[in-house]
Amino acid sequence: MKRARRGGRGKNRGAPFNRLERLLLERQMTQQQLADRCGVHRTHLISIMRRRKEPGIIVCLKIAKALRVEVERIWPNIRLE
């Protein structure tokens, strides 16, 4: 009997996951490498990417900095002023 998978390629894959996944692929970076650069645990990063957890502004900034992009490119609803 097959077990149901959480997340994956269903409704839980939201826009931030797709943006982060695309940026990781463009930079040939693994989730572990990004997590190490951000100072967060890989499982926490995956939870953020799959929209199971909302990242705090500090984590958002760390992820954007590690990927060398503006935070708005990953999370368009965040406005830094």
N, C-alpha and C positions, 0 to 999 in steps of 0.2 A: 504494500500500500504506500502510495506517495504522500509525503507531507506537504502541506501548503507552505509556500515561501512568503515571508514578510518582505515588503518592499519590492525590489526587483524592477521589472519593466511594466508595472501597473500604474494605477492612479497616484501612488506615492512618489513617483518620479516627477518632481516639480521643476520649475524653471531654474532655481539656483543649482540643483543637481546637474542639469544639462549644461549650464554655463561653466560651472567648476570642472565638470568632466571634460568639456571641450578645451578649457584652458590647460588642464593637466596633459591632455593628449598633445596639444600644440607645443608644450614645453618638454614633452617626453619625461614627465615627472610622475612618480608614483604617489599614491595617497600617503604612504608612510613618509616619503621625502617631504611632502607638503606639511604633514603633521609635525615632523621634526623641526622644520623651518619656522613654524608658527608657535611651537611650544605647547601643542595640545596633543592629546592621545589620539591615535588613529581611529579608534572606535567612536570617539566624540566627533571627529571630523566627518566620518561617514554618516553619523546621525544628523549632522547639520546638512550634509549634502542631500540626504533623503528626506529632509524636512520633518524629521522626528523631533528635532530640538531646534529652538530658535537661538542663534548665536548672539552673544552680547556684542556691543559696539567695538569693544577692544579686540575680540576674536575676529570680527569682520575686518577690522583694520589690519590685523596681523596676516590674515589670509590674503587680502588684497596686496599688501606689501610683499609677501613671499612670492606672489604671482606677478608682481610688477605691473599692476593695473590699478585703475581708480576703483574704489569700493563700489561706486555706482554702476560699474560695468557688470558686477556680480549681483548686487542687490540694488536695482534701480529705485526702490522706494526709500532708500536711505539718503538723506540730504545732510551733508556736512557743511557747516557755515562758520 
